[in-house]
Amino acid sequence: MLKVLKAGFYTTVQDSGRFHYRNKGVPVSGVMDEMSVFKINSLLENKESAAVLEITMTGPTLIFEEETYMALGGAKMSATINNLPIQNYKVYEINVGDILSFGRLEKGFRAYLGVKDGFTTKEVLGSKSFYKPITKANRLADNDMVPFEVQKLFKPKISEIKVSSFLDDSVLEVGKGPEFDLLNDKQLEGIFSKTFTVAHENNRMAYQLTETIETHSISMLTSATIPGTVQLTPAGKLMVLMKDGQTTGGYPRVIQLTDKSICILAQKKGGDSISFKLL
């Protein structure tokens, strides 16, 4: 078991996501930054779908009550084990009573904690990913217990990797959305020539951008959306749907982020800058 001494700002259990229920209004959920989690699970020789902790902005304080092996990735959050600094993308052997804590956010926005064979919390609709009301809670709280299987004899083939960080990347590659062709030249220029600022209204559901482009009066039926869909409101505001985003929407879906771009955006916080590049 992993005991949560302090939960941090927003710490959740996430895996690769909850599929085949979008027709019932259930979002995919799952990790926001798939690229970082893939590297962690690869180091630990886990399945790609193994559940991890997603740690947003301010990290938790956690105590391990059983032996395992762990690795961190994603944002850099000044992590320590028993007050000794540790690094991302390196496997650490964990003993009973070890305390993992996080300090100052150095770079990025979301860090990930993986353990050997993943966390074994309850599956709901085929996924361990937190999403209330599908799951009982939407985040971990102080004194929560997060289960995992004891691991004492793991010998990783590779104990650490050097990762070419994308935490400084700010260009989001996008494809055309279903309503892309309804944009006029001024709106297109606004999207692809501007630098946008991530608004403080950002979370796992959607990222809003501060700057606006030319307004519109396009009327359309509510239509399907997926993570990475960028909607344009009548006021000219761009909203990027993320992993917990709605499954349908009534605003024009003008562009669509690539999977890599979703990962890059997931590591941005309010005040950070991004721009769009059409593939």
C-alpha positions, -999 to 999 in steps of 0.1 A, spaced: 0 0 0 9 36 -6 -4 60 21 -12 96 12 2 118 40 -5 150 21 -25 149 -12 -10 179 -29 -30 202 -52 -46 176 -75 -33 140 -75 -52 112 -92 -49 76 -104 -49 74 -142 -42 47 -167 -45 46 -205 -82 56 -204 -118 44 -204 -129 34 -239 -162 24 -256 -185 45 -234 -184 79 -252 -218 71 -267 -231 72 -231 -214 106 -224 -184 91 -206 -151 108 -214 -119 89 -222 -100 102 -191 -66 86 -186 -32 103 -183 -28 137 -198 8 132 -209 10 98 -225 46 102 -237 60 106 -202 40 78 -188 50 55 -217 87 60 -207 80 54 -170 61 21 -177 88 10 -201 115 15 -175 95 -5 -150 87 -31 -177 50 -26 -171 21 -29 -195 14 4 -213 -20 5 -196 -5 2 -161 -20 28 -137 1 56 -123 -4 87 -101 -8 119 -120 5 148 -99 -5 184 -108 15 215 -99 20 207 -62 31 173 -53 19 150 -25 38 135 4 35 97 3 48 68 25 53 33 11 41 6 34 54 -22 12 84 -29 -10 83 -20 -46 103 -2 -74 93 32 -87 100 58 -113 90 94 -119 85 113 -151 69 143 -167 73 176 -149 103 183 -126 91 188 -91 122 186 -69 113 151 -57 131 134 -28 130 100 -11 137 103 26 149 139 19 175 127 -7 170 142 -42 160 118 -69 157 123 -107 131 116 -134 132 85 -155 153 64 -131 142 32 -113 145 33 -75 141 4 -51 116 12 -23 117 -1 12 89 -1 38 87 33 54 103 52 26 87 87 22 84 103 -13 79 141 -12 79 169 -37 92 205 -35 93 234 -59 78 230 -93 108 235 -116 95 229 -151 63 215 -166 30 211 -148 22 174 -144 45 147 -129 38 110 -129 47 83 -104 48 47 -115 54 15 -95 63 -19 -107 32 -36 -122 11 -4 -116 -13 6 -90 -41 -19 -84 -71 4 -76 -106 -8 -86 -115 -7 -123 -147 10 -132 -160 5 -168 -126 -10 -178 -104 17 -163 -88 28 -130 -88 64 -141 -105 88 -117 -135 106 -130 -163 115 -107 -192 104 -108 -179 73 -126 -155 68 -97 -162 77 -61 -136 104 -60 -121 128 -84 -87 131 -66 -68 116 -38 -72 130 -2 -51 130 29 -49 95 45 -61 77 13 -45 43 6 -34 34 -29 -28 -4 -34 0 -21 -54 15 -55 -54 47 -61 -33 78 -64 -55 111 -75 -40 131 -92 -68 127 -69 -98 159 -64 -118 153 -38 -145 170 -43 -178 175 -6 -180 176 14 -147 175 49 -162 171 67 -195 181 101 -207 150 118 -221 150 146 -246 126 169 -227 96 185 -245 87 205 -214 100 237 -232 82 230 -264 55 255 -272 44 248 -308 13 225 -310 10 206 -343 -26 203 -354 -48 189 -382 -79 203 -397 -111 199 -376 -145 191 -392 -155 228 -394 -120 241 -405 -133 251 -439 -158 274 -424 -131 297 -411 -124 329 -431 -89 342 -439 -88 366 -410 -97 338 -385 -71 315 -401 -45 342 -398 -55 347 -362 -51 311 -353 -18 304 -370 1 337 -367 -7 345 -330 10 334 -298 -16 324 -273 -15 325 -236 -29 296 -215 -56 310 -193 -59 302 -156 -91 284 -165 -74 251 -174 -79 217 -161 -83 181 -172 -115 189 -190 -103 218 -211 -77 245 -216 -89 280 -224 -67 305 -242 -66 342 -233 -63 358 -267 -93 358 -291 -97 358 -329 -124 373 -350 -159 364 -338 -183 342 -358 -220 334 -361 -217 298 -373 -247 277 -362 -243 239 -360 -258 209 -343 -242 194 -313 -215 170 -326 -189 145 -313 -157 158 -298 -125 140 -287 -94 149 -266 -75 176 -285 -105 190 -303 -102 228 -304 -136 246 -304 -142 282 -314 -168 301 -294 -189 329 -310 -169 354 -290 -137 342 -308 -123 322 -279 -104 290 -285 -111 261 -261 -90 229 -262 -108 198 -249 -86 175 -229 -89 140 -214 -119 146 -192 -135 168 -218 -172 165 -229 -180 140 -256 -201 164 -276 -202 201 -283 -221 228 -302 -192 250 -312 -172 247 -345 -144 221 -342 -118 241 -361 -86 222 -354 -74 190 -338 -43 185 -317 -20 155 -324 -14 131 -295 21 147 -290 5 182 -289 -19 171 -262 11 159 -241 29 192 -247 -2 213 -237 -8 191 -206 26 203 -193 15 240 -196 1 261 -168 -17 295 -167 4 322 -182 25 299 -204 26 306 -242 17 283 -271 12 286 -308 -4 263 -335 12 248 -366 -10 232 -393 3 198 -405 
